[in-house]
């Protein structure tokens, strides 16, 4: 019975892993992929600000001007789904003294109505801006260019970023006399910023010149962080 007991103890010891505390070797790298593309649409902020002695008159004047603006957009084949009200405000206008200090007396009312417009036909953008001004829009600003569906471009950037990460991991693994193993984790950081114009436009209704537009290109960037196993050669 004593010999049997010793044998059982030996088997228990030998079944314990010799390297139970050894952690797997890994390598963590980053890769960035970039893709450039011309825009296929533009977003603009346009609207009307009117002022009158009464709120009723200011609102009526604003409504008339906004109807003309919406008609202009229809004539330039801008779909109703691409026109969205972003702000509407009615506020009192107070009298000011000789020192330009605001007094409590109300001398009128101001109405502001602003919409965001998506123009998909970029070659027509300059004509659209000019037509809006001629229709009575005295607030045109916040022009930015973009891609309506950036997913395909971002996927291209993802593929390039992953290829860079794998290549970088291979270089480090070779320097460490090892080889790249399976992927443990992947995380990404994508960036896509619509290209804004250098300045907004505040145009007078009498300006007749068509607006020149330079669209340029948009940059799409994806950075991936990948953790690989390191295996022995």
Residue pairs with C-beta under 8 A, 6 or more apart in sequence:
24 229
25 178
25 229
25 230
26 184
26 227
26 228
26 229
26 230
27 169
27 172
27 173
27 176
27 180
27 227
27 228
27 230
28 225
28 226
28 227
28 228
29 165
29 168
29 169
29 172
29 225
29 226
29 228
30 165
30 168
30 223
30 224
30 225
30 226
31 160
31 161
31 162
31 163
31 164
31 165
31 166
31 167
31 168
31 223
31 224
31 226
32 161
32 164
32 221
32 222
32 223
32 224
33 156
33 157
33 158
33 159
33 160
33 161
33 162
33 163
33 164
33 221
33 222
33 223
33 224
34 157
34 160
34 219
34 220
34 221
35 153
35 154
35 156
35 157
35 160
35 219
35 220
36 217
36 218
36 219
36 220
37 147
37 153
37 217
37 218
37 220
38 215
38 216
38 217
38 218
39 122
39 145
39 146
39 147
39 194
39 195
39 215
39 216
39 217
39 218
40 120
40 122
40 146
40 147
40 148
41 118
41 119
41 120
41 122
41 145
41 146
41 147
41 148
42 118
42 119
42 122
42 125
42 143
42 144
42 145
42 146
42 213
42 215
43 116
43 117
43 118
43 119
43 142
43 143
43 144
43 145
43 146
43 194
44 116
44 117
44 119
44 125
44 128
44 129
44 140
44 141
44 142
44 143
45 86
45 114
45 115
45 116
45 117
45 139
45 140
45 141
45 142
45 143
46 69
46 114
46 115
46 117
46 132
46 137
46 139
46 140
46 141
47 66
47 69
47 87
47 112
47 113
47 114
47 115
47 137
47 139
48 62
48 65
48 66
48 69
48 112
48 113
48 136
48 137
48 138
48 139
49 62
49 110
49 111
49 112
49 138
49 139
50 58
50 59
50 61
50 62
50 65
50 110
50 111
51 58
51 93
51 108
51 109
51 110
51 111
52 58
52 61
52 108
52 109
53 107
53 108
53 109
54 108
54 109
55 90
55 109
55 111
58 90
58 108
58 109
58 110
58 111
59 90
59 109
59 111
61 111
62 111
62 112
62 113
65 135
65 136
65 137
66 113
66 115
68 135
68 136
69 115
69 132
69 135
69 136
69 137
70 83
71 135
72 128
72 131
72 132
72 134
72 135
73 83
73 117
73 128
73 132
75 131
76 119
76 121
76 124
76 127
76 128
76 131
77 121
77 124
78 117
78 118
78 119
78 120
78 128
82 117
82 118
82 119
82 120
83 115
83 116
83 117
83 118
84 115
84 116
85 113
85 114
85 115
86 114
86 115
86 116
87 112
87 113
87 114
88 112
88 113
88 114
89 110
89 111
89 112
90 109
90 110
90 111
91 109
91 110
91 112
92 106
92 108
92 109
92 110
93 106
93 107
93 108
93 109
93 110
94 102
94 103
94 104
94 105
94 106
94 107
95 102
95 103
95 105
95 106
95 107
96 102
96 103
97 103
112 139
114 139
116 142
117 128
119 125
119 128
120 148
122 145
122 213
122 215
125 211
125 213
126 210
126 211
126 212
126 213
127 210
129 140
129 201
129 203
129 210
129 211
129 213
130 208
130 209
130 210
130 211
132 140
133 140
133 203
133 204
133 205
133 207
134 205
134 208
136 205
137 203
137 205
138 202
138 203
138 204
138 205
139 202
140 200
140 201
140 202
140 203
141 200
141 201
141 202
142 196
142 200
143 196
143 197
143 200
143 201
144 194
144 195
144 196
144 197
145 194
145 195
145 196
145 215
145 216
145 218
146 194
146 195
146 218
147 153
147 192
147 218
150 192
150 220
153 192
153 220
154 190
154 192
154 220
154 222
156 220
157 190
157 220
157 221
157 222
158 188
158 190
158 222
158 224
160 222
161 188
161 222
161 223
161 224
162 186
162 224
162 226
165 224
165 225
165 226
166 180
166 226
169 180
169 226
169 228
170 180
173 179
173 180
173 228
173 230
176 230
177 233
178 230
178 231
178 232
178 233
179 230
179 231
179 232
179 233
180 228
180 229
180 230
180 231
181 228
181 229
181 230
181 231
182 228
182 229
183 226
183 227
183 228
183 229
184 227
184 228
184 229
185 225
185 226
185 227
186 224
186 225
186 226
186 227
187 224
187 225
188 222
188 223
188 224
188 225
189 222
189 223
189 224
189 225
190 220
190 221
190 222
190 223
191 220
191 221
191 222
192 218
192 219
192 220
192 221
193 218
193 219
194 218
195 215
195 216
195 217
195 218
201 211
